[in-house]
C-alpha cells in the first residue's frame, strides 16, 4: 500500500543469490525492512517460477507444531486423510518449479530449519527465501544481511539534490507527505530531518513511526523528543503485525527471543558507546561468564541481529544500533547495574589509554593510534563518567593526559583542551602527579592554538605543582612544557634553558617519550636561534631513538623541523628529501597538523627554487588542511615573517591573479590529493570515461574544476547559486566514480592528452 524506497543493491543481490542457491535468508534487526525487501525480490522473480511464488507469513504463528499445516494451507492443500502435512508438502513440491517466501521465522527457527531442509532435499525445483532475525543454520543456506537505510552525516550535509542518494531521507519525506500533505525538504528542515533519521539509525520502522507524528508535531519537536524514542514512537498502522505497531513492541519481540544469558549480556554491552572489541566485552561485561563464554554469547547476539559485526582490517568490532543500545541501558538501569557497569567501563578504558601512552614510542604505535581512533566514543564516555561523579576527577586527569598524544597526532587540539580544562577544574587544584602532566599537556595545546597567555599560565602552575609533588621526572616534564611554550611566546633563550635542563634530567630517568619530546623542543629552539649544530645533534638523537623502536609520529615531527632548518640554511635538495620523508610518515599516521607543516615548508623550498606556481598550490593546500583541523598553521613568531616573505615573493613572480588561482587550486585538493601532489605520486591508471556520461552543464562544471576554480567561483562564472554549483560537482564525482576534484581535473586533461585519469594535476596542469 506504500511505495518501496531504496534497496536496489539488496534486491539485485537477493535475486543473484537465489539464482545460485536454493535457500537464501534475509537477516537483520526487527524493523529494518526484511519483509518489504523479500516481497520486492519475490515480485521481481515471479516470471522465473512456473508454479508461482508463495508468501507464508509466520509472524503470528505461535506453535511450531502447526508450521507444516500453515504452509500447506497457503498452498491450498486440503486432504481429509491422516497423512502428515509434511508428506503432503513434499509430494506437492517434488515435481514443481516454485518459490516459498517464509516470512518472520525467528521465533520458530528450529521448526522452520527442519521443514526447509526436508522440502529442499525432496524438491529440486524449489527455492526458499526466508526472513529472520537469525539464520536457519542448515546446509546450503546463504544469508544476506539487510542493513539500515543509508543516512547522511548531519555534520556534512550534501545539497538538496544530493539527498536523493539517502533512502532514509526519501522514506521519511514520502511517509511524512502521507501524514502531512505537502511536506517536503526545505533549507529550514533538511538538517532536522537528517538528524531524526540519524538518531533512528536509518531503520525504516522507527522512521515511518516518526514521520506519522507529523500529524501533531513539527519535525523539530520530534527531534527534541527522540531522547525517549520508545515513548514517542507509538503510532503505527492498524494493518501491521502487533509487534511492529510500536517501536517498543518490535524490540520487545527481539528481547523475548533471546536466552537469559543473551538478554543479560545485551544489557551489559549497552554500556559501550560507538562499538566495542571482544577484549573490552570480556573485561567489562563478563560478570560470571568465562572469557570463552562471552565470545559464544556475543556470537549468538550477532546471529540474532542484535549486534552488528564490523570488520576493521584484521580487527573485528561489534556495535549495537542506538535504538537497541537505549533499550539495553533502560534494562541495565532498571536492574540497578548501570553505575557499576559504567565504573568498570571507565576503569577498563583508563587502563587502555595508559597502556597506549606507555607503548607510544614503540613498534605498536600505529596499532594504538588505530585503536584509539576506534575507541574515541568510549573514551569520551569514560571522561564524562569521571566528570559527572564526585571524587573521580583524578581519573579524568589521567585519561585526558594519556590521550594528549593521540589528540596531538590527530590534530584534535580543541577537543583535547576542552577535556583537560574540565578535568583540571573538577580536580580542584590539589598538586598531584596527574595534575602536573595534565597542566603540561594543556599548556602546550593552548600555545599551539595561538593562546600564549593561557599556555604560560598553565605551565607556570605545572612547575609549582611539580615542586610541591617532588620527583625529578615531574620537574623535568614541567620544564620541558615551559620550554615548548616559550618557543611559541618568542622567548628563545628561555626555551633553550628550560629544554636543556629537561633533556639533562630526562637522560637519567630513562623515559624515552619524555626525552624525545624535550629533544624535539630543544632542536626547534636551537634551530630558530641559528645554532644548527645543536639542532642537528638533537634531531639525530630523536631519529636514532624513534627508528630503533619503530616509532612514526615523533620521527615525522623531527623530519619536518629538520627539513625546515636545512631549507633555511640554503640546501633545498636535502630539505625537500627530509620534508617528503616526513610527509610520507604523516600520511601513514594521518596527522593533519604535521602534514600541513610539511606542505608549508615544501612551499617555502619551492619558492626558494623559483617554482612559484607549485609553491602557491602547496601554500593553499597547507592552509586548507590546517583550517579543516582548526589549526592556525604558523604561530611561532620567528617563522611568521619568513612565511610572509615567501608568499609575497610568489605573488610578485606570478602576479596577484595567478597566485590567487594557484592558491585556490591547492585549497581544493583535499588532504590526500595534496600529499600526492607534493610527493609527485599518481593514482593507478584507468580507462578514461567518455564525455557523454555528463550533461552539457556538468561538462562545463568539470572544465571549470579542472581550471582550479572553487565552487563559489564556478557559481559566479555560470551565474548559478553556490549550492547548485556544489550539487553539480557532486553529480560529476558520482557519475565518474571519483572522490576528489583532482581526479576530475586529470579526467578532463585525459580527454585531450591521454594521461592517467587518477593522476593529481601537477604545477601548471589543467
Secondary structure, DSSP 8 states (H G I E B T S, - for coil): -----S-HHHHHHHHHHHHH-SEEEEE--TTSSHHHHHHHHHHHHGGG-TT-EEEEE-TT---GGGHHHHHHHHTT----S---HHHHHHHHHHT--EEEEEE--GGGHHHHHHHHHHHHHH-TTEEEEEEESS----TTEEEEE--------TTS---TGGGGG-HHHHHHHHHHHHHSTT----TTTHHHHHHHHHHTTT-HHHHHHHHHGGGTS-HHHHHHHGGGHHHH-----TTS-GGGSSHHHHHHHHHHTS-HHHHHHHHHHTT-SS-B-HHHHHHHH-TTS-HHHHHHHHHHHHHTTSEEEEEETTEEEEEE-HHHHHHHHHHHHHTT-HHHHHHHHHHHHHHHHHHHHHTSSSTTHHHHHHHHHHTHHHHHHHHHHHHTSTT-HHHHHHHHHHHHHHHHHHT-HHHHHHHHHHHHHHHTT---HHHHHHHHHHHHHHHHTT-HHHHHHHHHHHHHHHHHH--HHHHHHHHHHHHHHHHHHT-HHHHHHHHHHHHHHHHHH--HHHHHHHHHHHHHHHHHTT-HHHHHHHHHHHHHHHHHHT--HHHHHHHHHHHHHHHHTT-HHHHHHHHHHHHHHHHHHT-HHHHHHHHHHHHHHHHHTT-HHHHHHHHHHHHHHHHHTT--S---HHHHHHHHHHHHHHHHHH-HHHHHHHHHHHHTSHHHHHHHHHTT----------GGGS-HHHHHHHHHHHTT--HHHHHHHHT--HHHHHHHHHHHHHHHT-SSHHHHHHHHHHHHH---TT----TT--
